[in-house]
Amino acid sequence: MQKYLYLFRGGDARMAEMSPEEVQAHMDEWKTWMQGLAEKGQLIDGLPLKAEGKQVGSGGKVVTDGPFAEGAEIVGGYLMVNASSLEEATEISKGCPILDAEDGHIEVREIVDM
């Protein structure tokens, strides 16, 4: 098995328009999806990320507020999963509730051992 990283982007506009009950129902969908992955031994870890952050550059000499990407391009969370191939990891990602949002995207990347 290889490890894969899902980077979640988008969906924030949809969440902002939801009622508290709709937000709870959506979060329950995430919980159900992630529990299913855990039961299959596919889930390694995953959490949402705060919108605020810092960017460090120029050899550590420059620290600026970030992220600087447009709203739908900001990474809002991540998940790490076990899968036998990039194709399987991609198929697994298709059950993610973020894809219910028109602007919801998942970047699937293999984690390389060092």
C-alpha positions in Angstrom: 0.0 0.0 0.0 1.1 3.5 -0.8 0.1 6.7 1.1 -1.8 9.4 -0.7 -2.6 13.0 0.2 -5.9 14.7 -0.6 -5.8 18.5 -0.7 -9.3 20.0 -0.4 -10.1 23.2 -2.2 -13.4 25.2 -2.5 -16.8 24.7 -1.0 -16.5 27.7 1.3 -19.1 29.8 -0.5 -21.6 27.0 -0.2 -20.9 26.5 3.5 -21.4 30.2 4.1 -24.9 30.0 2.7 -26.0 27.0 4.8 -28.1 27.2 7.9 -26.6 25.8 11.1 -28.7 22.6 10.5 -27.4 22.2 7.0 -23.8 22.7 8.2 -24.3 20.0 10.8 -25.8 17.6 8.2 -22.9 18.3 5.9 -20.4 17.7 8.6 -22.2 14.4 9.4 -21.6 13.4 5.8 -17.9 14.0 6.2 -17.9 12.0 9.5 -19.7 9.1 7.8 -17.3 9.1 4.8 -14.2 9.3 7.0 -15.5 6.5 9.3 -16.1 4.3 6.3 -12.5 4.9 5.2 -11.2 4.2 8.7 -13.2 0.9 8.9 -11.5 -0.2 5.6 -8.1 0.7 6.9 -7.7 3.4 4.3 -7.8 6.5 6.5 -4.4 7.6 8.0 -5.2 11.2 9.1 -7.0 14.3 8.1 -8.2 17.7 9.4 -9.5 21.0 8.2 -7.2 24.0 8.1 -7.7 27.6 9.3 -7.9 30.2 6.5 -5.2 32.3 8.1 -1.5 31.4 7.7 2.0 32.7 7.0 4.3 32.3 4.0 8.0 32.1 4.6 10.5 32.8 1.8 13.8 34.3 0.9 15.8 31.9 3.0 13.5 32.5 6.0 14.1 36.3 5.9 10.6 37.2 4.6 7.4 36.2 6.5 4.1 37.5 5.1 0.5 36.8 5.8 -1.0 34.2 3.5 -2.3 32.2 1.8 -2.4 34.4 -1.3 -4.4 32.1 -3.6 -8.0 33.0 -4.7 -10.8 31.6 -2.5 -11.4 28.5 -4.5 -7.7 27.7 -4.7 -7.0 27.9 -1.0 -6.3 24.5 0.6 -9.0 24.2 3.2 -8.0 20.8 4.6 -6.2 17.5 3.9 -6.7 13.8 4.3 -4.1 11.0 4.1 -5.2 7.6 2.8 -3.8 4.2 2.0 -4.4 2.9 -1.5 -2.7 0.5 -3.9 -2.4 3.0 -6.7 -3.1 6.6 -7.8 -6.1 5.3 -9.6 -7.5 3.6 -6.5 -6.8 6.8 -4.4 -8.6 8.8 -7.0 -11.6 6.5 -6.9 -11.8 6.6 -3.1 -11.8 10.4 -3.3 -15.0 10.5 -5.4 -17.0 9.7 -2.3 -15.9 12.9 -0.5 -18.7 15.4 0.4 -16.6 18.4 -0.8 -17.5 17.3 -4.3 -21.1 18.2 -3.6 -20.1 21.9 -3.9 -19.8 23.2 -7.4 -16.4 24.7 -6.7 -15.2 21.7 -4.5 -12.0 20.0 -5.7 -9.6 17.4 -4.5 -6.0 17.2 -5.5 -4.7 13.6 -5.1 -1.0 13.2 -4.7 1.2 10.2 -3.8 3.4 10.7 -0.7 6.9 9.7 -1.4 9.0 7.9 1.3 12.4 9.5 2.0 
